Each structure stands twice: as structure tokens, then as C-alpha cells.
Amino acid sequence: MEGNSYPIEPQRNVEIISEEILDISPDSSVRRYGVFSMNSDCTTSFRLNGTWKASQFDKELATASADRMQMIVQKKLSDLPGEPHKNQPITIYRVPASLREKRKALYEPRMVSIGPYYHGREELRAMEEHKWWCLRDFMSRKPEISLDIYLQEIRKLEFRARQSYSESIKLGSNEFVLMLLLDGCFILEYFLKYEDKEIDIHCDVGWGGPTIISDLFLLENQIPFFIIHKLASSFSDLKYCQSCENCCNLVYNLSSLLPYKEMLTHPYVSCNNIQHLLHLYYICMVPKSQTAHLHPPVIKRSPSWLWMRTPQEPSEGKASQNSIIIPCAAELHYSGVKFKRSLSHHLFDITFNKGVMEMPLLVVDNTIRTIFTNIVAFEQSQINRSRVFTSYVVLWNMLVDTARDVSLLEQCSILELVQHNEEQAADFFNQLADCWSMDYNDHYYANLFLDLQKFCCSKWHSSRARLMQDYFNNPWSSISVVAGVILLVLTVIQTFYAVYPSGNNCNCH
């Protein structure tokens, strides 16, 4: 059975084994394999090749002779993309299964799948149908461009797109190209309709907006940004992408529509430097100005656990230069640290000066929990990147230990909880940094950590704080202390005059 032929990127004869899932249930192991034969004229043809089990490679290997085993292993090696000792352009990673299983709701889409990792899930089927409406709406913006042009342009990027994923994509060429087209048009239409204040009957229902926004910024739920850029740049009447050298209009306009924009900055970056939507959000949240003072990131060849050093006990009255932890908010408060809400809206504007720690307001809701969790995962997936956001997360993880810490920061107007109570918020901060890896000797808040440790280790500060908290923590105790002092002074005066009565002991001649 022969299918249609399409031009593709490689320029030599090769057979690409593709895989199409027959049963989309996660427990199914039956897959249908097809062969895409590349001809000398750079076209491909699809030929159905029967039904295999997912463990076919292992079965062949188990029953193969020595010579056959060598052929199987050699074919496996030859199917690997790229060249030896050459880094692959991977930009979209999977979260380790051990972490994902703990909190699936924060890593897996609940309403819309973007990209191949969750493509075809039954619970996301409704939005798959809606993507066709988005494709039609997007094409109507410039109807003179035919569907064939869309498919040809995306197909040219198929090989590069497959290389962007950390796992091999088990989708046939046609299915993969169509998925990229539908997902890219859905993303653009979602933001365009939001910008134009156009109602979307599926996305604007009560639960639709927050859930879709959360799904669009999942690390595993992405397509390469160059697919979105290709679709947008093909429509000059949208005025979205006219120059990509320094500041891309597409990037600028999309960034203005991102959620929680009060804590973001507009990026001045080429679209060629954007990996995907989550990366765009990261750049808006962590601009280059935040990392200018940090040392250039270095790839450390030492074992990664050396970054997770054991904290040392500080000497008496002196902060340890090697300590990597700070007390929680309640303990800091007991040691005399005062918490004050900063006027800044930028998350990283956290300062500590003369016993006062100023922090901007952080509103904790379901969407921000998802975004924060996936930004940490994204930053951890990047090798040559200063881990500013990880440092921010570690700071919050140490400040918040129990619901008591959350309540204290709420009273100081630094935290605002939406859809959560204090214990749920404490659990979120405790779990947020589960997978962090950070150089504790050189991170964004290293000096802040050290200043807090020195302040807490000072006996003067701790004694003064205990005095204020024990005797001046409310008006009644303050009145009692003042009354006691006045009584003590009067008692001393009375005793003095009793011992030395005024004028009565003078000798008269």
C-alpha cells in the first residue's frame, strides 16, 4: 500500500522506521510500524509493514545468533541521530519519571496536549477536535495561502523538530507534521484571540483559561518555537515578525500576553534564541540583568552530588562561611529579623539590610504553582545556564518549613494565598525544590544567605529580639512592663527617702 510522496530534508537514500500507535491507551504495547523509504529524488513513500510488539527489539536480541546480534546492535547504533561526540540540539526534555509520578498534576497536561509526549491521550480528545477550528480560523487570516503550502513549510522543519526532543518520537511523518501544524496554529490563535478580545467557545469557559495557560507552560508539553515563528512569519498582515535580528516582534507581542505580566519584563531577544514557550516565559522572568554579576556558568566534571554539600554547624557567635542553609521565617523572626513587603514587583528584588528583609508580594495559586515547578525543571535541564530561579526557589524552600512560616509571611503581606490554606502552601514550597542542583558557593542569593546567618548568630540581636517578643509583643504586655518599671522606680525613691528623710536629721545650733 503506497502513500503520497513528500519532499524531505536529508539528501541521501535511507530507510526511516516510523511507528504509529494503534491503541492510544497507555497500557497498550501493540504498535504498527511502517517504512518510509527515501528515494534518490528526495521523496518518501509509506509502506505498511505489519504489526509488531513494542518489545520486538528485545525479542530479536534474545533469540539472535552471534552474527545476527551484531547486525541488530549495529543497526541500533546507525539509527542514532547526529555524529559521535557532537551534542544534539535537544531543547525539550522529559521530567524524570520518579519526580513526575509524585506530582503528575504539575507536570502533565489536563486539557490540551502540545507536542508528541502526550499526543493522543483520550482525556485530551475534546481539545484535539477544537484544534481543527483553530487551524481553520488561522488560515482564514490569509486565505490566499493554501493548505498545501502550510504542510510543505512544516515538513521542511520535521527533521529539525524531531531532533529537539530528548526522546525518539514514535509518530509517522504525516502524523508528526500534522501535529506540529495543529499545535502551532492553536497556540497562535489562542494568543491572537486573547489580544483581540475575541471569544473562544472552548477556551473561555470558566475552567478553560487557567487550565490551558498551565498546560501551555509545561516542560513536556512544548513544540519548538521555530514552528510557531514559521507560522507567524508567513502572514505579514499580522505584523508579527518583521525583523528577527535583535528584537523579534513575535517574541515581544507574545510576552505582553503572558500571565502574571506584572512580574515579567519584555525580552529583547531574537526569535532564533527562543526554544519554546516555557523558555520565553523564563527569559521574561529572569532577564540578563539579573545574572550580570554572576560568574560565567562552568560545566563541572565533578560528580553532581558535590553540589549538594552537607551544611556545617557555625561556630559560636560566628557564621560559618561554608553553611548552605538559613533558618525558616519563624526562626529568623525570633532572631530579630523583620519582614517587610517590597514595593518592587520583580520576584528577585529581595534585600536584607539592618535586620530588615524586604521581599515582593508572591501570590500563590494553582497556575503559579505549575509555572514555577516547570521553570525549575527547565532550568535544571539546561547545562550552561546560571540557575537564578533555582536559587530563588531554594530561598523560599528554606524560609517556609511549616504553616507557621506561611502565616507569618502572610501577616507581613509578602504572601497571598489563593485556592490554598497555609499547610497546602507550605507543602508546595517544601516540594518545589525536590530536584534542585545548585552550586551553593556561587549562586544568586549566596551573599544574602551569609548576611542572614551572621545576623542570627549575633547574641546581641537574638537577646534584643527575645526581649521585644517576650515583653513588648502586644500592648497589654508593654503596659505591664512600663507599669512594673514605674513601680520599681517609685519603690527605689520611697526606700531612699525612708533611709535619708529630707531635712529632719539636720543638727540645729
C-alpha positions in Angstrom: 0.0 0.0 0.0 1.7 3.2 -1.2 1.1 6.6 0.3 1.7 10.1 -1.0 5.2 11.3 -1.6 6.5 14.5 0.1 9.9 16.3 -0.2 12.0 15.9 2.9 15.3 17.3 4.2 18.0 14.7 4.0 19.8 14.2 0.7 20.7 10.5 0.6 19.0 7.2 0.3 17.9 5.9 3.7 15.1 3.9 5.3 13.5 5.5 8.4 11.5 3.2 10.6 8.5 5.0 11.9 5.9 3.9 14.4 2.2 4.6 14.7 0.3 3.8 17.8 -2.8 1.7 17.1 -4.1 1.7 20.7 -3.7 5.0 22.4 -4.2 3.7 25.9 -1.0 4.0 28.0 -1.0 0.3 28.8 -1.1 -0.9 25.2 2.1 -2.4 23.8 0.9 -3.0 20.3 2.3 -0.7 17.7 2.1 -0.6 13.9 5.3 0.0 12.1 5.8 1.5 8.7 8.7 2.1 6.5 9.4 5.5 5.0 11.8 4.8 2.1 13.7 7.8 0.9 14.3 7.8 -2.8 17.1 9.4 -4.8 14.7 12.3 -5.8 14.3 13.2 -2.1 10.8 11.9 -1.7 9.4 9.5 0.8 6.8 6.7 0.5 5.0 5.0 3.3 4.5 1.2 3.3 2.6 -0.6 6.0 4.8 -3.3 7.4 2.6 -5.3 9.7 2.1 -5.3 13.5 4.9 -5.6 16.0 5.1 -5.7 19.7 6.8 -2.8 21.5 9.5 -5.2 22.8 10.4 -6.6 19.3 14.0 -5.4 19.6 14.5 -7.3 22.9 12.8 -10.4 21.5 15.0 -10.4 18.4 18.1 -9.8 20.5 17.2 -12.7 22.9 16.9 -15.3 20.1 19.6 -14.0 17.7 22.8 -15.8 16.9 26.1 -14.1 17.5 26.3 -12.8 13.9 22.6 -11.7 13.9 23.1 -10.0 17.2 25.9 -7.9 15.8 23.7 -6.8 12.9 20.9 -5.8 15.3 23.2 -3.8 17.5 24.9 -2.2 14.6 21.5 -1.1 13.1 20.5 0.3 16.5 23.7 2.4 16.6 23.3 3.6 13.0 19.8 4.7 13.7 21.0 7.2 16.4 20.9 10.7 15.1 23.9 13.0 14.8 27.6 12.2 15.0 29.7 10.8 17.9 30.9 13.4 20.4 28.6 16.0 18.8 25.9 17.5 21.1 22.4 17.1 19.8 20.2 20.3 19.7 17.8 19.0 22.3 15.6 21.7 23.8 12.5 19.8 25.1 13.2 17.3 27.8 11.2 14.8 29.9 11.0 15.2 33.6 12.4 12.1 35.4 9.7 9.6 35.9 10.4 9.4 39.7 9.6 13.1 40.0 6.7 13.2 37.6 4.9 10.3 39.4 4.9 12.3 42.7 3.1 15.3 41.2 1.5 14.4 37.9 -0.9 17.4 38.1 2.1 19.8 37.9 3.9 18.1 35.0 1.2 16.6 32.8 -1.5 18.5 30.8 -5.0 18.4 32.0 -6.8 20.0 29.0 -4.6 20.4 25.9 -1.6 18.4 24.7 1.1 20.3 22.8 3.9 18.2 21.1 4.3 14.5 20.9 4.8 13.4 24.5 1.1 13.4 25.4 -0.3 13.4 21.9 -3.4 11.1 21.5 -4.4 10.9 25.2 -8.1 10.1 25.4 -8.8 12.6 28.2 -7.4 15.4 26.0 -9.5 14.4 22.9 -12.0 17.3 23.2 -9.3 19.9 22.7 -7.8 17.9 19.8 -11.1 18.5 17.9 -11.0 22.2 18.8 -7.6 22.5 17.2 -9.2 22.0 13.8 -11.4 25.0 14.4 -8.2 27.0 15.3 -6.5 25.8 12.1 -9.4 27.0 10.0 -9.6 30.3 11.8 -5.8 30.8 11.4 -5.9 30.0 7.7 -8.8 32.4 7.2 -6.5 35.3 8.2 -4.8 34.9 4.9 -7.0 32.7 2.7 -4.9 33.0 -0.4 -2.3 30.7 1.1 -3.3 27.1 0.5 -3.2 24.2 3.0 -0.5 22.5 0.9 1.9 25.5 1.5 1.4 25.1 5.3 2.2 21.4 5.1 5.2 21.9 2.9 6.7 24.5 5.1 6.2 22.5 8.3 7.5 19.3 6.6 10.8 21.1 5.8 11.3 21.6 9.6 10.3 18.0 10.5 13.8 16.6 10.9 14.9 19.6 13.0 11.8 19.4 15.1 12.3 15.7 15.9 15.9 16.5 17.0 14.6 18.9 19.5 13.1 16.2 21.7 15.1 14.2 24.2 13.2 11.0 23.4 12.6 9.5 20.0 9.2 10.4 18.6 7.0 7.3 17.8 4.9 9.1 15.3 4.9 8.7 11.5 6.0 11.6 9.3 2.5 12.6 8.3 1.1 12.4 11.8 4.0 14.3 13.3 3.8 17.2 10.7 0.1 17.5 11.2 0.5 17.6 14.9 3.0 20.4 14.6 0.7 22.4 12.3 -2.4 22.0 14.6 -0.5 22.7 17.8 1.3 25.8 16.3 -2.0 27.2 15.0 -3.7 26.5 18.3 -1.1 28.5 20.2 -1.1 31.4 17.9 -4.9 31.5 17.7 -5.2 31.3 21.5 -3.0 34.4 22.0 -4.4 36.3 19.0 -8.0 35.9 20.2 -6.9 37.0 23.6 -5.3 40.1 22.2 -8.3 40.9 20.0 -10.7 40.1 22.9 -12.4 37.6 20.7 -14.5 35.0 22.5 -13.4 31.4 22.1 -16.2 29.0 23.0 -13.9 26.3 24.2 -11.1 28.2 25.8 -13.1 30.9 27.6 -15.3 28.7 29.8 -14.8 29.1 33.5 -12.1 26.5 33.9 -10.6 26.8 30.5 -8.3 29.9 30.7 -6.3 28.9 33.8 -6.1 25.3 32.8 -4.9 26.0 29.3 -2.4 28.5 30.5 -1.0 26.0 32.9 -0.8 23.4 30.1 1.0 25.7 27.7 3.9 26.2 30.1 4.6 22.6 31.0 8.2 21.5 30.1 7.0 18.3 28.5 4.1 20.0 26.6 6.0 22.0 24.1 6.8 22.3 20.4 9.9 24.1 19.1 9.5 27.9 18.8 10.7 27.9 15.3 7.4 26.1 14.3 5.4 29.0 15.9 7.7 31.5 14.2 7.4 29.9 10.8 3.6 30.0 11.0 3.5 33.6 12.2 6.1 34.9 9.8 4.1 33.5 6.9 1.4 36.1 7.5 2.8 39.6 7.0 -0.6 41.2 7.6 -0.3 40.2 11.2 2.7 42.4 11.6 4.1 39.8 14.0 7.5 39.0 12.6 9.2 41.7 10.5 12.7 41.7 12.0 14.3 38.9 13.9 17.9 40.2 14.3 17.7 41.9 17.7 14.1 42.1 18.9 11.5 39.9 17.3 8.0 41.4 17.1 6.5 37.9 17.6 8.5 37.5 20.9 7.6 41.0 22.1 3.9 40.6 21.4 3.6 37.1 22.9 5.5 38.3 26.0 2.9 41.0 26.6 0.2 38.4 26.7 1.9 36.1 29.2 0.2 35.5 32.6 1.4 37.4 35.7 3.0 40.0 33.4 3.5 42.5 36.3 6.5 40.4 37.4 7.9 40.0 33.9 10.0 42.2 31.6 9.8 42.4 27.9 12.6 40.5 26.3 14.9 42.0 23.7 16.0 38.8 22.0 15.8 37.2 18.6 13.2 34.5 18.0 16.1 32.3 16.9 17.2 32.2 20.5 13.8 31.1 21.9 13.5 27.3 22.4 9.8 27.1 23.2 7.0 29.0 25.1 8.3 28.0 28.6 11.7 29.2 27.6 10.2 32.6 26.5 8.5 32.8 29.9 11.8 32.1 31.6 13.6 34.8 29.7 10.8 37.3 30.6 11.1 36.3 34.3 14.9 36.1 34.5 16.3 38.8 32.3 20.1 39.0 31.6 20.4 41.9 34.0 19.7 39.5 36.9 22.7 37.3 36.0 25.2 40.0 35.0 27.1 39.9 38.4 27.3 36.1 38.4 30.4 34.2 37.3 30.0 32.7 33.8 28.5 29.2 34.1 31.0 26.4 34.1 30.4 22.8 33.2 31.7 21.0 36.3 33.1 17.5 35.6 33.0 16.5 39.3 30.1 14.3 40.4 26.8 16.3 40.7 26.3 15.4 44.3 29.3 17.6 45.3 26.9 20.5 44.7 24.6 19.1 47.4 27.0 19.6 50.3 26.3 18.8 53.9 25.7 22.0 55.9 28.2 22.6 58.7 27.4 23.9 62.2 28.5 27.5 62.7 30.9 28.4 65.4 29.6 30.2 68.5 28.8 33.8 67.7 30.1 33.5 64.2 28.5 32.4 61.0 30.2 29.6 59.1 31.4 30.5 55.7 30.5 27.1 54.5 26.9 26.9 55.7 24.4 26.5 52.9 21.2 26.9 54.9 19.3 29.6 56.6 16.7 29.3 59.3 13.0 29.3 58.4 10.9 32.5 58.6 9.6 31.9 62.1 13.2 31.3 63.5 14.5 34.3 61.6 11.7 36.4 63.2 12.6 35.0 66.6 16.2 36.0 66.0 15.2 39.6 65.3 14.8 39.7 61.5 11.8 41.8 60.4 10.0 41.0 57.2 8.7 43.8 55.0 6.9 43.9 51.7 9.0 45.4 48.9 7.4 48.0 46.6 9.0 46.1 43.6 7.0 43.7 41.6 10.1 41.8 40.4 10.4 38.5 42.1 14.2 38.6 42.6 14.3 42.0 44.3 14.9 40.6 47.7 17.2 42.5 50.1 18.4 42.3 53.7 19.7 45.4 55.4 20.0 46.3 59.1 17.8 43.4 60.2 15.0 44.1 57.7 14.3 41.6 54.9 12.3 43.1 52.1 10.5 40.8 49.6 8.0 41.5 46.8 4.5 40.1 47.1 4.1 36.5 45.8 0.5 35.3 45.0 0.3 31.5 45.2 -2.5 29.9 43.2 -2.7 26.7 41.1 -1.3 28.3 37.9 1.7 29.9 39.5 2.4 26.5 41.2 2.5 24.8 37.8 4.6 27.5 36.2 7.2 27.7 39.0 7.5 23.9 39.1 8.2 23.6 35.4 10.5 26.6 35.3 12.7 24.8 37.9 12.6 21.7 35.8 13.5 23.7 32.7 16.4 25.4 34.4 17.7 22.1 35.7 17.6 20.7 32.1 20.0 23.5 30.9 23.7 22.8 31.2 25.2 26.2 30.6 22.8 28.4 32.4 23.1 30.4 35.7 20.5 28.9 38.0 18.9 32.1 39.2 15.4 30.8 39.6 16.7 27.7 41.4 18.4 30.0 43.9 15.1 31.8 44.3 13.2 28.6 44.9 15.8 27.3 47.4 15.4 30.6 49.3 11.7 30.1 49.6 12.1 26.4 50.4 14.3 27.4 53.4 12.1 30.2 54.5 8.9 28.1 54.5 9.1 25.0 56.6 5.6 24.8 58.2 2.2 26.6 58.1 3.6 28.8 60.9 6.1 30.3 58.4 3.4 30.8 55.8 1.1 32.6 58.3 4.0 34.9 59.4 4.7 35.9 55.8 1.0 36.4 55.2 0.8 38.8 58.1 3.7 40.7 56.6 1.8 41.0 53.3 4.6 39.1 51.5 2.5 36.0 50.7 -1.1 35.9 49.4 -2.8 32.6 49.1 -5.5 31.9 46.5 -7.2 28.4 46.5 -4.9 27.2 49.2 -4.5 27.2 53.0 -1.3 27.6 55.0 -0.5 23.9 55.2 -1.0 23.4 51.4 1.2 26.3 50.7 3.9 25.0 53.0 3.8 21.6 51.2 4.1 23.4 47.9 7.3 25.3 48.9 8.7 22.2 50.5 8.2 20.1 47.4 9.1 22.8 44.9 12.8 22.3 45.1 12.8 18.5 45.2 15.1 18.2 42.1 17.3 21.2 42.5 21.0 21.1 41.8 22.9 24.3 42.6 26.4 25.5 43.4 26.0 26.8 46.9 29.3 28.7 46.8 28.2 30.8 43.9 24.5 31.4 43.4 22.2 34.4 43.2 21.4 34.7 46.9 24.7 33.4 48.3 25.6 36.8 49.9 22.0 37.2 51.3 22.3 33.7 52.9 25.6 34.7 54.6 24.2 38.1 55.9 21.3 36.3 57.4 23.5 33.7 59.1 25.8 36.4 60.6 22.8 38.4 61.9 21.2 35.3 63.5 24.5 34.3 65.1 24.8 37.6 66.9 23.9 37.3 70.6 23.0 41.0 70.8 20.4 40.7 68.0 18.9 37.5 69.4 18.8 38.8 73.0 17.2 42.1 71.9 14.7 40.2 69.8 13.7 37.9 72.7 13.3 40.9 74.9 11.0 42.6 72.4 9.0 39.4 71.7 8.6 38.4 75.3 7.8 41.7 76.8 6.7 44.1 74.0 4.8 41.8 71.6 1.4 43.3 72.4 0.0 46.4 74.1 -1.0 44.7 77.4 2.4 43.2 78.0 4.0 46.6 77.1 1.8 48.4 79.6 2.6 45.8 82.2 6.3 46.2 81.7 6.1 50.0 81.8 3.9 49.8 84.9 6.4 47.5 86.5 9.3 49.8 85.7 7.4 52.8 87.2 6.6 50.8 90.3 10.2 49.8 90.6 11.4 53.4 90.3 8.8 54.6 92.9 9.9 51.9 95.3 13.5 52.9 95.0 12.6 56.5 95.6 10.5 55.6 98.6 13.3 53.5 100.0 15.8 56.3 99.6 13.6 58.8 101.5 13.0 56.3 104.2 16.7 55.9 104.8 17.5 59.6 104.3 14.5 61.6 105.4 14.8 65.1 104.0 15.7 67.9 106.5 14.8 66.0 109.6 18.2 64.8 110.5 19.9 68.2 110.4 21.7 69.4 113.7 20.5 72.9 114.7 22.7 75.1 116.9 
